[in-house]
Amino acid sequence: MNYLETRAYHYNLEPFLIAQDAPKKRGDSRLMIINNEKP
């Protein structure tokens, strides 16, 4: 995948990852990375 495809893939997964991770690990580094990637 190229850069744009990779970002589109992560944007599509973002709600799923947040729903999965937020209850278990608040402040998870992966969540912080996803949130900081938004333009």
Secondary structure, DSSP 8 states (H G I E B T S, - for coil): --HHHHHHHHHHHHHHHHHHHTTT-TT-HHHHHHHHT--
